[in-house]
Amino acid sequence: FDPGRDFDTQVVVKTNVAEVLRRELRRPSWSREAVALGTNTDPYQRAEGRYSLMPGIIGALTDSGTSFSILTKGTLLRRDLPLLTEAARSVDVSVAISLAVGDTEIHSQVEPGTPSPQARLGLISAIRDAGLNCHVMVAPVLPGLTDSPAHLDDLLGRISAAGATSASVFGLHLRGSTRGWFMDWLAGTYPELVGEYRQLYRRGAYLPAEYRAELARRAAPLMAKHGLASAPRMRSAVPAVEEPVQTALF
């Protein structure tokens, strides 16, 4: 399994997911904890366009009185906005979009085959037009590529202009086989950054605390400048976003 080439092509589809979910939600032991969709695998990846499983999942959660959140970079979520708007009448619904790169050239290099920054900004506007709040995960931020004040200022400004209500900014995690794939890509595309990355990630998958603190200090005034809250605006039934599990490299 190649984490770069195969992540979006070798997909296991559980076509009976809505049926199984409804059965599980009927269990007496189910206490209606909020359910997070998209923290490990994007629920609106391309296969969803063929199998249309999310409408059944949304319906099952709503009918059971279970609050839920969705994190995605997939513009296919537009299709389900009427369902999400209706669900929000009964349960707490949180929608978050992943948008880490505003520069179109860098986007084409690190996120080939994914919706463009402009397409995702359009999705944010559509979510807001549907009457839902929209959080944006500016993650993963890439040291030396997308962490400059100028890039963050521009991206957060565009996110705000699209109508987003809140945002979070987090740096890149490099775990397992993804680390080797990413470093190979970096060596071929931005060889001048290889030494910096080896130093930053010499102790493991996460950026040093000092870098993370500096990134937070850099982002905070920019978020305030653009009127973005640091946590989703929602009722208490759905927990505030903390640093997420990175769903893949992006």
N, C-alpha and C positions, 0 to 999 in steps of 0.2 A: 504493500500500500504506500503510495507516494502522497504525502500530505499536501503537496502543491498541486499536482495534476489530478489526483483521484478523489479529492474531498468532495467535489461537486459533481462527479460522474458515477461513483459507486455509492448508490443510495438504496437503503433498505426502506421499503414503503409498507407501512402497517395499514392495509386498506380497511380493516375492521376497527380502527381506533375509536371512532365515535360510539360504536356499539359497546365495545369493552369499557370505554370511559363512562357511559351511562350506567352500566352495571356496577362499576366501582363506586360511582357517586351515590348510588342507592344504598350502599352499605350503612347500617346503623352507626358504625364506628366513624364514619366520615363527619368531621366537625366543621366543614366549610372553610378550611384554611384557604387563603389566597393562593392561586396557582400561577406560576410564572412560565410563560411559553417563550422560547427563543434564547434561553440562557446557555444552552449547549449546542443546539442546532437550529438554524433559521427556519421558522415554520412557513415562510413564504419563498423558499428556494424554488428553482424552476420546475421541479417535479410537482409542486402544488398546483401549477397551472394545468397539469394533466389529470391529477387525481382528485382535486377539490375536496380535501379532507378538513380544512379549517372551518368551513361553515357548520359542519356537524359537531366539531369540537366546541365552537362558540355556542351553539345551541344547547349542547349538553351541559356546559358549565352554567349558562344562564338559567336554564330550566331547573337546575338543582340549587340555585341561589348561591353559587360560588363565584366570588370575585376573582378577577384574573388580570394579568398584564401580558403584553406582547412586545417583544423586542425583535426588530427585523431591519434589513436593508432592502427588502423586496418591495417593489412598487405594486406587486399584485395585491397587496393589502387594500388598495383602492376598491377592489371588487367587493370586499366585505365591509366597507364603511357603513352601509345601511344596517347590516346585522349588528355591528358594534355600537352604533347609535341607539338601536333598539335595546341591546343588552344593557347599555348604561342607564336605562330607565329602571332597571331592576337590581343590578349589582354594580359594584365599583369596577370600572374598566380603566386600565392605564395602557397607553400606547407610547412606545419609544422607538425612534429611528436611529440606526447606526450610521453616522456620517463622520468619518475621520479625516478625509482628505478633500480639500477644496481645490487644489491645483490640478487641472485636467491632465497635464502630462504625467505627474506623479501617480494620479489615479489610474491612468491607463497602464502604468508599469506594475503597480502593486495590487490592483483590483481588476484585472482584465475579465470581461464577461459579466460584470456586475453593473447595476444601474448607476448612471453617471451622477456626479454631485448635483447637477441641475435637476435631474429626474427626482432625486430624493428630496430636494428642496420643494419641488412641486408637490410631492406626496405630503410633506409637512403642511403645506398650505391647504391641501385637500382635507386632511385630518381636522385642521382647525375650522375649515368651512363646514364640516359635518357637525361641529359643536363639541368636539372632543379636545381635551388638552393634549399636547404633544411634547414629550421629553426627547432630547437628543443626546445620544452617547457619542461624544467625540473621542473615540477609542477604536484601535490603539493609536496613540500619538507616537510617531517615529522619531527618535533622537536624530538630530542633524538634518532631517528632511521636512518634518511637519510641526516641529516644536518651536519655531521662531515666533516672537511676538507678532510680527507682521502677518504670518500665515494664520495664527490663531485669531488675531483681530479680524482679519478678512472673513474667515470661516464663521466665527461666532456672529459677526455682523449680518452675514447672509442668512444664517440660521434664524436670527431674531427677525429679520425682515420677512422671512417666510411665515412667521407667526408662532414659532416654537415658544412654549411657556417656560421651559427650564432646560438645563444641560448639565452634563458631567464630563470631565476631561480626565482621561487616564492614559498612562503610557503602555508601551508594548510589553507583553509577556512572551517569553520564548521557552516553551516546554517541549520535552520529548523530541520526536522526529521533526517537528516543525522547526526546531532550532537549526538543525543541519540544513534543511531545505532553505530557510530564510538566509542563512549565512552564505550559502552557495549563490543564491540570487543576488545578495548584496555585493559579493566579490565580483560578479559579472556585470553589475549595473552601476554600483557606486563603490568601487574598490577603495577609494580614499577614506571611507567610513568604517572599513573592516576593523582597524585597530581600535577605534573608539568603541565599537560595539563589543569587541572582545573584553575590553576593560570594564565597560558598564555591566556586562552579564557574566563576569568572571566568577561570581559567587552563586549563580543559579539562574532561575527563570525570570526573576523579577528585577526591575531597576533598583538601584540603591535608594535608600530612604532619602538621602540628600537630594537626589535628582527628582524624586517624586514630590518632595516638599517644594523644591524650586518651581516645578511645573505647576503646582497648585497656586503658588504665589504669583506666577505669571498669568494664570488663567483668571483668578478671582477678580481683579479690577476690570478685565476685559468683559467678563460676564456681567458685572455691575454696569459697565458702560453701555452695554447693549440690552439691559433690562431683563436678563435671564436669571431666573431663580436657580439655586443649586440643587434642588430636589423637585421631583414631580409634584404638581399641584393636584392633589386628590384627597379623597376622604380617607380616614385612618384605617379602613379595612384592608387597604393594599399598602404594604410596607414601602418606605422610601427606598430609592435605588442606592445600593452600596456598590463598591467596586465589583464588577461583574466577573463571572467566569468567561474568559475569552472564547468565543464560539469556534474560531479557527484562527488563522492568522488575522483575517479581517472579517 
